Amino acid sequence: MAAAARKPQPQYAVRSAEHRHKSKILKKVRENIDKAFLFIILYYIKLRFSAEVFSMDDLKELLRQEAELRERIESTRKANKAKAIEQVLSLVSMYGLTAEECGFRSSSDEVDSEDGIIRLPKYLSPDGEVWRGIGRRPNWVRALIEAGEDLEKYRVEN
């Protein structure tokens, strides 16, 4: 008997070692892409819902922290305000600047209706309040005088 003839295999069934290797690589790439896509979706969900609803205690704590920060900001501003005013006044007097040059002319400047004269501030408190030297003395001026302060120390040179 003659040796049994081998049945030819279809070409699509024959895979070379290189083709199998490429197939394995492609399979791993697809798996990695799937993992990356899943990671991206999970990360998006995490970001989307990270602003989850806080409990009342969490909210109260956050509001307390916010109020504390606002207080610290305000106290820092108040603490530095007098020094900042002193520095500004020093620069104004050093360079002989006017209110117009500094851009401080405002509609709040008092104008004498009869003369059309603009009344500039004559005194500046440590807290930035002004008094034009006309009319009743404001509380801060009276407090300074009662404390024995020299009012001329707070005079603004115009």
Secondary structure, 3 states (H helix, E strand, C coil): CCCCCCCCCCHHHCCCHHHHHHHHHHHHHHHHHHHHHHHHHHHHHHHHCCCCCCCHHHHHHHHHHHHHHHHHHHHHHHHHHHHHHHHHHHHHHHHCCCHHHHCCCCCCCEECCCCCCEECCCEECCCCCEECCCCCCCHHHHHHHHCCCCHHHHECCC
